[in-house]
């Protein structure tokens, strides 16, 4: 999923996420919500890059620690661009069913 985002290949989300996928952190439900959110994120931070730092898998859960970097050069959530570079760490806990992600909850640590 992170590789697809980094390549801006949002079409591949169809193969990675369940149709009824739920993102509890961003309050997203379904693929259309996810695509809309990621499109907005890319417009606000065109150089945004997500780098996987750790992965732990057990049963139907996968924990992924991701370093996120990007510069706010576009409007994001109704706010004007700041030009500021951001770097933070996200920890995602994904739940998998039948080979696709059905659920995600994320914790962020901003610096």
Order of alpha helices (4+ residues) and beta strands (2+ residues): alpha-alpha-beta-beta-alpha-beta-beta-beta-beta
